[in-house]
Amino acid sequence: MATGERRPSIKPVLDPRAGDIEDDASSTKSRSLLALGGSLLSEISLPKLLTAWLVMLVVPCLVLGLSPLIASAWAVKVFGNISFSYAGLWPIILLAILLAVGWLGGRPLFRLVERSFWSLNSLIVEPCYALAREGLQQLIERPLPERLSKIRRGRWRAAASGAAGILICALALLVLILVWPSSRWVGNVSDLIAPLHLAPVALANGVVLVAVYLGGAALASAFADATMPPPSDFHDFHAGPDTGRRWRVAHLSDLHVVGERYGFRIESGRSGPRGNERLKEVLRNIDAIHAKNPLDVILITGDLTDAGISAEWAEFLDLIALYPGLAQRMLLLPGNHDLNVVDRANPARLDLPTSPIKRLRQLRTLSAMEAIQGRRVRVVDHTAGRIGATLSDTLKPYRAQIAEFADTGRLFLSMRLADLWAKVFPLVVPPEKDDGLGIMLLNSNSETHFSFTNALGLISAEQVRGIEIVTAQYPRALAHRVPPSPNRISPPRKSVI
């Protein structure tokens, strides 16, 4: 083409740069919850759902149901009449096996139990309660006049939350009444000899325990929702006295980097921003601010990517690499979109417990965090009871295994790396001096296997212990407290201390 000649304009009937209905597949702004729920039911894989329920619900229920039977039978046999017959040796052998598993398992075993507990919540408690609450709120709010004040509307929503908890509790109580006659809680020696005959009783026991927990958890969630203060806008900030060291902190969250030049976010679809231009503009502005008056810390608190896929992390790292001065001050923590979104276009898709993709999303996130802040943050050494090595040094022995797992996705590698993710949090930036200001980065994402419940949040018991260790090591570290605003503010979804 000759120099200066105008290029022909290409205008297809469907301009792919503008997006289409496929980009709105999971958008809560473009589709109603009813439509999303219908899509979920029609797209869900029943074999995968049944397998997930078998591994994460039925098997744990059987174990829970068997536990009181075996424990009571063992207690009666050992403390009642100890003999060295086969039946007498069996409970002792069982006890020895349990003690050996607990001794060798240690913290990994506790993590497994904790993950299983929260998987139960993500499979049963949260979906049941959330569906009941949202359904009741929709029924209540539709007839309400638009002019109704926010306070009165909030009261109606609180009432819907309470009613949802009572409804779920009543249904759980009904299940309990129906299943209770089939349950049995005291075992005998014959149960130990022929445990397979206990399967129906164990399953009934498990259903009873789950029903009791479901009813109690639903009531607790309803009470928390009904009494929680409504979100309020934050209009002012108390700066405090102008004395001592002043920290300049930029706080970013929910970047939702996409992997395509014209890509849309999951939850917004075509109703939201396209591509990563907004993030580019934000980084340019922060870089200009930093050039005039240097920043101390740039916090990015979760949802760095839109779905935790490789292309999104590549885009994120490429954008950050353009501003090395900012990267040296960045501290990242993971969000639910980085870890728990199984499929951008299909919220009905789920991860099986044996799927390598869940672990891969964790390792992608951990790799990006190490590349940006690995030499500035430290991992808590629970054995020594103090802050330990840097994140980079902690990951050094695992680098070859991580690379091999990313290439092959082998199950045994996934199992060997299972505890790596859990043990690195909280990440700590120690204070420069004993009475200085430090930062702890927590992971508040529950390990769910289902996109529809991907945003459940919790802080593990191990992280709480890590916080206690760090605060005990630096008892004089400054804790700047901002006086409460006249309007109470609900806590943030992702946690940074």
Sequence and secondary structure as in RCSB ss.txt:
>XXXX:A:sequence
MATGERRPSIKPVLDPRAGDIEDDASSTKSRSLLALGGSLLSEISLPKLLTAWLVMLVVPCLVLGLSPLIASAWA
VKVFGNISFSYAGLWPIILLAILLAVGWLGGRPLFRLVERSFWSLNSLIVEPCYALAREGLQQLIERPLPERLSK
IRRGRWRAAASGAAGILICALALLVLILVWPSSRWVGNVSDLIAPLHLAPVALANGVVLVAVYLGGAALASAFAD
ATMPPPSDFHDFHAGPDTGRRWRVAHLSDLHVVGERYGFRIESGRSGPRGNERLKEVLRNIDAIHAKNPLDVILI
TGDLTDAGISAEWAEFLDLIALYPGLAQRMLLLPGNHDLNVVDRANPARLDLPTSPIKRLRQLRTLSAMEAIQGR
RVRVVDHTAGRIGATLSDTLKPYRAQIAEFADTGRLFLSMRLADLWAKVFPLVVPPEKDDGLGIMLLNSNSETHF
SFTNALGLISAEQVRGIEIVTAQYPRALAHRVPPSPNRISPPRKSVI
>XXXX:A:secstr
  TT        SS GGG  GGGGTT TTTS HHHHHHHHHHH  HHHHHHHHIIIIIHHHHHHHHHHHHHHHHH
HHHHH    SHHHHHHHHHHHHHHHHHHHHHHHHHHHHHHHHHHHIIIIIHHHHHHHHHHHHHHHHTTS TT  H
HHHHHHHHHHHHHHHHHHHHHHHHHHHHHGGG      HHHHH GGGGHHHHHHHHHHHHHHHHHHHHHHHHHHH
HHS             S S    EEEE    B SSTT B TTTGGGS BTTHHHHHHHHHHHHHHHHS  SEEEE
ES  BSS  HHHHHHHHHHHHT HHHHTTEEEE  HHHHT   SS TT B  TT HHHHHHHHHHHHHHHHHHTT
T EEEETTTTEEEEEHHHHHGGGHHHHHHHHHH  HHHHHHTHHHHHHT SEEE  SSTTS  EEE   B   SB
GGGTT B   HHHHHHHHHHHHH TT         SS     SS B 
